[in-house]
Amino acid sequence: MTRVRPIVERMHAYVPGEQPAGGRVIKLNTNENPYPPAPGVIAAVAAAASADLRLYPEPSAKPLREEAARCYGVRPEQVLVGNGSDELLTMLMRAIVGVDDIVVFPEPTYSLYDTLVTIQEGRSLTIPFPPDFTLPPALWAAEGQLMMICNPNAPSGSITPIATIAELASGFDGVVVVDEAYVDFAPASATALPLLGSHDNMIVLRTFSKSFSLAGMRIGLAFGHPDLLAQIAKVKDSYNLNRVAIVAGVAALVEIAWMQRNVARIVTSRARLCERLAGLGYDVLPSAANFVLARRPGEDQGPVQAALRARGILVRHFATDRLRDALRISVGTDEEIDRLLTELGALRQP
């Protein structure tokens, strides 16, 4: 006798990257920022640890919505907050996707999309990326309630010009979600935020987990038309962002220059990592994110991942036909990258 919905019993859960419990491990597997958050963020979090923690937070995280609106040039009613952008994805699916409704996205991409569609008993219409990871032409003919575009894409790091996204959204009757978790590592022109004024069917997602070094806080933002966000907010959890996270998010935006300096360091290290990986015989896709996808065509990289793990270095391997010959490697500090390259070089020795 089962006590859960049949779809839940049948489905495969989302598998997050490994999070070791302590120890001297180089973590290059979950695209966390190798540098700490701004000093003002740490101070604000410490100050928030007060007797006021007995009180519920402001239900809509108004201080954070107002600061995000100021920072990104929109109105507060165009901002919805979540417990990470993953919760915002869940809210979108709850509000938009019903039984047998179609969600369209290219693949491979962020695997949580398909998991959330399954929970709603919807249908994923997946369209394979071509080898260069440009958007597949079949997307333009696709129909559905929701379309997901991860930009820059994970796990490829590839970027789609916003003119292409605008064209795609103009021809799609449903809601187009542009997941910009990694956009701060791309050129400034990469964001779809300027398209919101002309596309009321578009939602742009951001996270504080990557560029702002706040993965442990779980803070996400959704930008879109106020009417659409108001409908989505109906299905959010009550008090979904805690008091400390709200304070941390505001402080991070106030000190956004700190984040931008860290991003510049990561972009420089990314170029160096790509060059050195190529020297070790890997095919490395151009990346606009804080990670790279490195391939050895025809060679399963699972054993390489396992060997690196045994040496205290975590990278991500996806055991799928399309990605079996690839490693996704987060951009760490230069010292971490040097250690990775040394170990990879040793593994390549006959």
C-alpha positions in Angstrom: 0.0 0.0 0.0 1.4 3.3 -1.0 0.8 6.5 1.0 1.9 9.0 -1.7 0.6 10.0 -5.1 1.4 7.4 -7.8 3.4 9.9 -9.8 5.7 10.6 -6.8 6.2 6.9 -6.3 7.3 6.4 -9.9 9.4 9.6 -10.4 13.1 10.0 -9.9 14.1 12.7 -7.5 16.4 15.6 -8.4 20.0 14.6 -7.5 22.0 17.6 -6.2 25.7 17.8 -6.3 27.7 16.2 -3.4 28.0 18.4 -0.3 30.7 16.8 1.9 30.4 17.3 5.7 33.7 18.9 6.4 37.2 17.9 5.6 39.9 19.3 3.2 38.0 19.0 -0.1 38.3 21.2 -3.2 34.6 21.7 -4.2 34.3 22.4 -7.9 31.1 20.4 -8.4 28.1 22.7 -7.5 29.1 26.1 -9.0 29.4 27.9 -5.7 31.5 31.1 -5.5 35.0 30.5 -4.2 35.1 33.9 -2.6 33.2 35.1 0.5 30.2 37.5 0.5 30.7 41.2 1.0 31.8 42.3 4.6 28.6 44.3 4.9 26.5 41.1 4.3 28.3 39.2 7.1 27.9 42.2 9.4 24.2 42.5 8.6 23.6 38.8 9.2 25.3 39.0 12.5 23.2 42.0 13.5 20.1 40.2 12.5 20.7 37.4 15.0 18.7 39.2 17.6 15.6 38.7 19.7 13.6 39.7 16.6 14.1 36.2 15.3 11.0 35.3 17.4 8.9 37.4 14.9 7.8 36.3 11.4 9.5 38.2 8.5 7.6 40.7 6.3 5.4 38.3 4.2 6.5 39.6 0.8 10.1 40.4 1.7 9.3 44.1 0.9 12.7 45.5 1.9 14.4 43.1 -0.5 11.9 43.7 -3.3 12.4 47.5 -3.0 16.2 47.2 -3.0 16.1 44.8 -6.0 13.9 47.3 -7.8 16.2 50.1 -7.2 19.3 48.1 -8.2 17.8 46.6 -11.4 15.7 49.6 -12.6 12.2 48.1 -12.2 9.3 48.7 -9.9 8.9 46.7 -6.6 5.6 45.2 -7.9 7.7 43.7 -10.8 9.8 41.7 -8.2 8.8 38.4 -6.5 11.2 36.7 -4.0 11.8 33.1 -3.3 13.8 30.7 -1.1 16.3 30.4 -3.8 15.4 30.5 -7.5 14.5 26.8 -7.1 11.5 27.8 -5.0 10.5 30.3 -7.7 10.6 27.6 -10.3 8.3 25.5 -8.0 5.9 28.4 -7.7 5.8 28.9 -11.5 5.1 25.2 -12.0 2.3 25.3 -9.3 0.7 28.3 -10.8 0.9 27.5 -14.5 1.3 23.7 -15.1 -1.6 21.3 -14.7 -2.1 17.7 -15.6 -0.9 17.0 -19.2 0.1 20.6 -19.7 3.3 21.0 -21.8 6.6 22.6 -20.6 9.1 23.2 -23.4 12.9 23.4 -23.0 16.0 22.4 -24.8 18.2 19.7 -23.4 20.6 19.1 -21.7 19.8 21.8 -19.3 19.0 22.2 -15.6 17.5 18.8 -14.6 15.2 20.2 -11.9 12.9 21.6 -14.7 11.8 18.1 -15.6 11.4 17.0 -12.0 9.1 19.9 -11.3 7.0 19.2 -14.4 6.6 15.5 -13.3 5.4 16.6 -9.8 2.7 18.6 -11.5 1.8 15.7 -13.8 2.6 17.8 -16.8 4.6 16.8 -19.8 8.1 17.9 -20.7 8.7 18.6 -24.4 12.5 18.4 -24.6 14.3 19.5 -27.8 18.0 18.5 -28.1 20.6 21.2 -28.4 22.8 20.9 -31.4 26.5 20.3 -30.8 27.3 24.0 -30.5 24.5 24.6 -28.0 22.7 27.3 -29.9 18.9 27.2 -29.4 17.4 24.4 -31.5 15.2 25.7 -34.4 12.4 23.4 -33.3 11.8 25.6 -30.3 10.2 28.2 -32.6 7.4 25.8 -33.6 6.8 24.4 -30.1 3.6 25.0 -28.2 2.9 24.7 -24.5 2.0 26.5 -21.3 5.6 27.2 -20.3 9.0 27.5 -21.9 12.2 27.3 -19.9 15.4 28.9 -21.2 18.4 28.7 -18.9 20.8 31.5 -20.1 23.7 31.0 -19.7 22.7 27.3 -20.0 23.7 24.7 -17.4 25.6 22.5 -17.9 27.1 23.9 -21.1 27.7 27.5 -20.1 26.6 28.6 -23.5 24.8 32.0 -24.0 21.9 32.9 -26.2 21.6 36.6 -27.4 18.6 38.4 -26.0 17.4 39.3 -29.5 17.0 35.6 -30.1 15.1 35.2 -26.8 12.9 38.2 -27.7 12.0 36.6 -31.0 11.2 33.3 -29.4 9.0 34.9 -26.7 7.1 36.9 -29.3 6.0 33.8 -31.0 5.1 31.7 -27.9 1.6 31.9 -26.5 2.6 30.6 -23.0 5.0 32.0 -20.4 8.7 32.2 -21.2 11.0 31.9 -18.2 14.6 33.0 -18.7 16.6 31.5 -15.9 19.6 33.8 -15.4 21.3 32.1 -12.5 24.7 32.6 -14.1 24.1 35.8 -16.0 26.4 37.9 -13.9 29.4 36.0 -15.3 28.3 36.9 -18.9 28.6 40.2 -20.7 26.3 42.9 -19.3 24.3 42.8 -22.5 23.3 39.2 -21.9 20.4 39.8 -19.5 16.8 39.7 -20.7 15.6 42.3 -18.1 15.3 45.0 -20.8 12.7 42.8 -22.6 10.2 42.8 -19.8 8.7 46.1 -20.9 7.7 44.6 -24.3 7.0 41.0 -23.3 4.3 40.6 -20.7 4.6 36.8 -21.0 8.3 36.7 -19.8 9.7 36.1 -16.4 13.4 36.5 -15.6 14.9 34.6 -12.7 18.0 35.5 -10.6 19.7 33.9 -7.7 22.1 35.1 -5.0 23.7 31.6 -4.8 26.4 32.1 -7.5 27.7 35.6 -8.1 26.7 37.0 -4.6 28.3 34.1 -2.7 25.1 33.4 -0.8 24.2 29.8 -1.7 23.8 29.0 2.0 21.1 31.7 2.4 18.8 30.6 -0.4 17.6 33.9 -2.0 16.0 34.2 -5.4 14.3 36.9 -7.4 11.7 36.8 -10.2 11.1 39.8 -12.4 8.1 40.1 -14.6 4.8 41.9 -15.3 3.0 42.8 -12.0 -0.2 41.1 -13.0 1.5 37.8 -13.8 3.7 37.9 -10.6 0.6 38.6 -8.5 -1.0 35.4 -9.8 2.1 33.4 -9.1 2.4 34.8 -5.6 -0.9 33.2 -4.7 0.8 29.8 -4.6 3.9 30.7 -2.6 4.6 29.4 0.8 3.8 31.8 3.7 6.7 33.8 4.9 8.9 32.1 2.4 12.0 34.1 2.9 13.3 34.3 6.5 14.3 37.5 8.3 18.1 36.8 8.0 17.9 36.1 4.3 16.0 39.3 3.6 18.7 41.3 5.5 21.5 39.5 3.7 19.9 40.0 0.3 19.5 43.8 0.9 23.1 44.1 2.1 24.4 42.2 -0.9 22.7 44.5 -3.3 23.9 47.6 -1.5 27.4 46.3 -1.8 27.0 45.0 -5.4 30.4 46.3 -6.3 32.0 43.6 -4.1 30.2 41.0 -6.1 31.3 42.5 -9.4 34.9 42.5 -8.4 34.7 38.8 -7.4 33.0 38.0 -10.7 35.8 39.7 -12.6 38.3 37.5 -10.8 36.3 34.4 -11.7 36.0 35.4 -15.4 39.8 35.8 -15.5 40.3 32.4 -13.9 37.8 30.9 -16.2 39.8 31.9 -19.3 43.0 30.4 -17.8 41.2 27.2 -16.8 39.8 26.8 -20.4 43.3 27.3 -21.9 45.0 24.8 -19.6 42.2 22.1 -20.0 42.6 22.4 -23.7 46.3 21.8 -23.2 45.4 18.5 -21.5 43.4 17.4 -24.5 39.9 18.5 -23.5 37.4 20.1 -25.8 36.1 23.0 -23.8 32.9 24.8 -24.8 33.1 28.6 -24.6 31.5 29.5 -21.3 29.6 32.6 -20.0 29.1 31.1 -16.5 31.2 30.3 -13.5 31.9 26.8 -14.7 33.2 25.0 -17.9 32.1 21.9 -19.7 35.2 19.9 -20.7 34.9 16.9 -23.0 37.1 14.0 -24.1 34.9 12.8 -27.0 34.2 9.1 -26.7 35.9 8.7 -23.3 33.6 8.2 -20.3 34.7 10.7 -17.7 33.1 8.9 -14.8 36.3 7.2 -13.8 38.1 10.5 -14.0 35.6 12.1 -11.6 36.0 9.2 -9.2 39.8 9.4 -9.3 39.7 13.1 -8.7 37.3 12.5 -5.8 39.8 10.1 -4.3 42.3 12.9 -4.4 40.0 15.3 -2.6 38.7 17.2 -5.6 35.0 17.2 -6.5 33.8 17.9 -10.0 30.4 17.0 -11.7 29.8 14.1 -14.0 26.5 13.4 -15.6 26.0 9.7 -16.6 23.8 10.4 -19.6 24.5 9.5 -23.2 25.0 13.2 -24.2 27.3 14.1 -21.3 29.1 10.9 -20.4 32.3 12.1 -22.0 32.3 15.4 -20.1 33.1 17.0 -16.8 31.5 20.1 -15.5 34.1 22.0 -13.5 33.3 25.1 -11.3 35.8 27.9 -11.5 37.5 28.0 -8.1 40.4 30.0 -6.9 43.6 30.0 -8.9 45.2 27.7 -6.2 42.3 25.3 -6.5 42.5 25.3 -10.3 46.2 24.6 -10.2 45.6 21.6 -7.9 42.9 20.3 -10.3 45.1 20.7 -13.3 48.0 19.0 -11.6 45.9 16.0 -10.7 44.3 15.8 -14.1 47.7 15.9 -15.7 48.9 13.1 -13.5 45.8 11.0 -14.5 46.6 11.5 -18.2 50.0 10.0 -17.7 50.3 6.5 -19.2 
